[in-house]
Amino acid sequence: MLDEKLSKLKESIKALGKVVVAFSGGVDSTFLLKTCIDELGRDNVLAVTAHSQAITERELIEAQALAALLNARQVIVESTELDDPNITDNPPERCYYCKKQIFSNFTAIARENGYNFILEGTNFSDSDDFRPGMAAIKELGVLSPLKDAGLTKDEIRELSKAMGLPTWNKPSYACLFSRFPYGEKITPDKLKRVAKAEDILRQYGFCQFRVRSHGDLARIEFLPQEMDKVFDESFRNTVISEFKKIGFIYITLDLAGYRSGSMNEGLKEEDMALWKN
């Protein structure tokens, strides 16, 4: 079954001839870029990466290092999401406007360089999630070959491991905008504070987690199996102290643990239905 999905993916890519790949350096886009290079050759593939205000410099540096590892041709495109009130006001459809801006830039790069197809790394596991950004992607004619081939996140990790990609077990990462409840205005200072908070936890060996920012309150989501570490008094006091230094007043542990898209839990079903894929 997995071999069939992989064959379908390779055939669909071969038929395109020359492609731009939206490359973030995550599990999915790294696997997609590698597959495109293998099937089409380096000269027919261009990795395009957004230097976005929604990602940390660490993520950008990792994306550049991965592109170099794959011997990929890469272009970095500056994006200015914080200039758009449709994004900074943080409505539930924020992701639509964000993706529209970023992929419009990618479309321009593709056109300037003679590429007819732009690919992005949404996988089949994302199909039921609340993703307004997919509407923008479809409007711009961007293709999602991993999703179309039926490849799930776990299957992409398995294939990435077999291919020797260092991203096979990389934690899932979402843009920093997703750390804020809908309706709370997003600012550069708030983004920096969340990034610093997550760096603090990363230094203690945590990989898959989120710091959700609710005004002056930090709500931390850890994997359930890692929650025991939090109750060490020394660690807890250190986190409290460090988080307060960067501006949080209240520091809380979410007992439900880490889960993707937890900010969507307060949305009404009818609102989510409008953007379901």
C-alpha positions in Angstrom: 0.0 0.0 0.0 2.8 2.4 0.9 4.7 1.5 -2.2 1.7 2.2 -4.3 1.3 5.7 -2.7 5.0 6.4 -3.3 4.8 5.3 -6.9 1.7 7.5 -7.4 3.6 10.5 -5.9 6.6 9.9 -8.1 4.5 9.6 -11.3 2.6 12.8 -10.5 5.9 14.7 -10.0 7.5 13.3 -13.1 4.6 14.6 -15.2 5.2 18.1 -14.1 8.7 18.4 -15.5 9.8 21.6 -13.7 8.6 22.7 -10.3 8.9 25.2 -7.5 8.7 23.6 -4.0 7.5 25.7 -1.0 10.2 24.6 1.4 10.1 25.2 5.2 12.5 22.6 6.3 9.8 20.5 8.0 9.2 16.8 7.7 6.8 17.1 4.8 8.5 19.8 2.6 11.9 18.2 3.0 10.6 14.8 1.9 8.8 16.5 -1.0 11.8 18.4 -2.1 14.1 15.4 -2.0 11.6 13.4 -4.0 11.3 16.1 -6.6 15.0 16.4 -7.0 15.3 12.6 -7.3 12.6 12.4 -10.0 13.2 15.6 -12.0 16.9 16.4 -11.3 18.4 19.3 -9.4 18.2 21.8 -12.3 14.4 21.4 -12.7 13.6 22.0 -9.0 13.7 25.3 -7.1 13.1 25.4 -3.4 11.5 28.7 -2.3 11.5 29.6 1.4 9.7 32.4 3.1 11.7 34.6 5.5 8.6 35.1 7.5 7.8 36.9 10.7 5.9 33.8 11.7 9.0 31.6 12.1 12.1 31.9 14.1 15.6 32.6 12.7 16.5 29.1 14.0 13.9 27.6 11.6 15.1 29.6 8.7 18.8 28.6 9.3 17.7 25.0 9.5 15.8 25.2 6.2 18.9 26.7 4.6 21.1 23.9 6.0 18.7 21.2 4.8 18.5 22.7 1.3 22.3 22.7 1.2 22.4 19.1 2.4 20.0 18.1 -0.4 22.1 20.1 -2.9 18.9 22.0 -3.7 18.7 25.4 -5.5 17.0 27.7 -3.0 15.6 31.2 -3.0 14.7 33.1 0.2 11.7 35.4 -0.2 11.0 38.2 2.3 7.4 38.3 3.6 5.7 41.1 5.5 2.7 39.6 7.2 2.7 42.1 10.1 1.9 44.9 7.6 -1.5 43.3 6.9 -4.3 43.9 9.5 -6.1 40.9 8.2 -3.3 38.9 9.7 -2.3 41.0 12.8 -5.9 41.3 14.0 -5.8 37.5 14.1 -9.3 36.5 12.9 -10.1 32.8 12.6 -9.4 33.1 8.8 -5.9 34.6 9.5 -4.2 31.7 7.8 -6.0 32.4 4.6 -4.5 35.9 4.3 -1.1 34.7 5.4 -0.9 31.9 2.8 -2.3 34.2 0.2 0.5 36.7 0.7 3.3 34.1 0.9 2.2 32.0 -2.0 1.5 35.0 -4.2 5.2 35.8 -3.7 6.1 32.2 -4.6 3.9 32.4 -7.7 5.8 35.6 -8.8 9.1 33.8 -8.3 7.9 30.8 -10.3 6.7 33.0 -13.2 9.9 35.0 -13.3 12.0 31.8 -13.5 9.8 29.9 -16.0 8.2 27.4 -13.7 4.5 26.5 -14.3 3.9 24.5 -11.1 4.2 25.2 -7.4 4.1 22.4 -4.9 3.5 22.5 -1.2 3.7 19.8 1.5 0.2 19.4 3.0 -0.3 15.7 3.7 -3.4 13.5 3.9 -3.4 13.6 7.7 -4.2 17.3 7.4 -7.4 16.8 5.5 -9.8 17.1 8.4 -8.0 19.9 10.2 -9.2 23.5 10.3 -6.9 25.1 7.6 -8.2 28.3 6.0 -4.8 28.6 4.3 -5.7 25.7 2.0 -8.4 27.9 0.3 -5.7 30.4 -0.7 -3.4 27.7 -1.9 -6.2 26.2 -4.1 -7.1 29.7 -5.4 -3.5 30.2 -6.6 -3.4 26.8 -8.3 -0.7 25.4 -5.9 -0.5 21.6 -5.9 -0.4 19.4 -2.9 1.0 16.1 -4.2 1.6 14.4 -0.8 -2.1 14.8 0.0 -3.2 13.8 -3.4 -1.1 10.6 -3.1 -2.8 9.8 0.2 0.4 9.9 2.2 -0.1 10.4 5.9 2.3 12.1 8.3 3.4 8.8 9.8 4.0 7.3 6.3 6.1 10.4 5.3 8.2 9.9 8.4 8.7 6.2 7.6 9.7 7.0 4.0 11.9 9.9 5.2 13.8 7.5 7.5 14.3 5.0 4.8 15.7 7.8 2.6 18.1 8.8 5.3 16.6 12.3 5.8 17.5 13.8 9.1 13.9 15.3 9.4 12.2 11.9 9.7 11.7 12.4 13.5 11.7 16.2 13.5 9.0 17.6 15.8 6.0 19.1 14.1 6.2 22.8 13.9 3.6 25.5 13.3 4.0 29.2 12.7 4.3 31.4 15.7 1.0 33.1 14.9 -0.8 29.9 16.0 0.3 30.5 19.6 -2.3 33.3 20.1 -6.1 33.0 20.6 -8.1 34.4 17.8 -8.9 38.1 18.3 -5.8 38.9 20.2 -3.6 41.3 18.2 -0.3 39.9 17.0 2.7 42.1 17.4 6.5 41.7 16.9 7.1 41.9 20.6 4.6 39.2 21.4 6.1 36.9 18.7 9.6 37.4 20.2 8.4 36.6 23.7 6.8 33.3 22.6 9.9 32.4 20.6 12.1 33.1 23.7 9.8 31.1 25.9 9.9 28.1 23.6 13.7 28.4 23.4 13.9 28.2 27.2 12.0 24.9 27.2 14.0 23.5 24.3 17.2 24.0 26.3 15.8 21.4 28.8 15.4 18.7 26.1 11.7 19.1 25.3 11.0 18.6 21.6 7.3 18.5 20.9 5.5 21.2 22.9 3.9 24.6 22.5 3.7 27.8 24.5 0.3 29.4 23.9 0.2 33.1 24.8 -3.0 34.5 26.3 -2.1 38.1 27.1 0.2 37.9 30.2 -0.5 34.2 30.7 1.6 31.4 29.2 -0.2 28.1 28.7 2.3 25.3 28.1 1.4 22.1 26.3 3.8 19.2 26.9 3.4 15.6 25.6 1.6 13.6 28.4 4.6 11.3 28.8 6.8 14.2 29.5 4.6 16.0 32.1 6.4 14.3 35.0 9.5 16.4 34.3 7.5 19.5 35.0 6.9 18.7 38.6 10.6 18.8 39.5 10.7 21.8 41.8 14.0 23.1 40.6 12.9 23.0 36.9 9.5 24.5 37.7 11.0 27.4 39.6 13.5 28.0 36.8 10.8 28.2 34.2 8.7 30.5 36.3 11.6 32.8 36.8 12.7 32.8 33.1 9.2 33.3 31.8 8.6 36.2 34.1 11.9 37.8 32.9 10.5 37.9 29.4 7.2 39.4 30.4 4.7 36.6 31.3 3.0 37.1 34.7 1.1 33.8 34.9 2.7 30.4 33.8 0.3 27.5 33.5 0.4 23.8 32.5 -2.3 22.6 30.1 -3.4 19.3 31.6 -4.7 18.1 28.2 -1.2 18.1 26.9 0.2 18.9 23.5 -2.1 18.8 20.6 -2.0 20.5 17.2 -4.4 23.4 16.7 -5.6 23.7 20.3 -6.5 27.4 19.6 -9.2 26.1 17.3 -11.1 24.4 20.2 -13.0 27.6 20.9 -14.3 28.0 17.4 -17.9 27.3 16.5 -18.5 24.2 14.3 -20.2 26.3 11.6 -17.2 28.6 11.4 -14.8 25.7 11.0 -17.0 24.0 8.4 -16.5 27.0 6.1 -12.8 26.2 5.8 -12.7 22.4 6.1 -10.9 20.7 3.2 
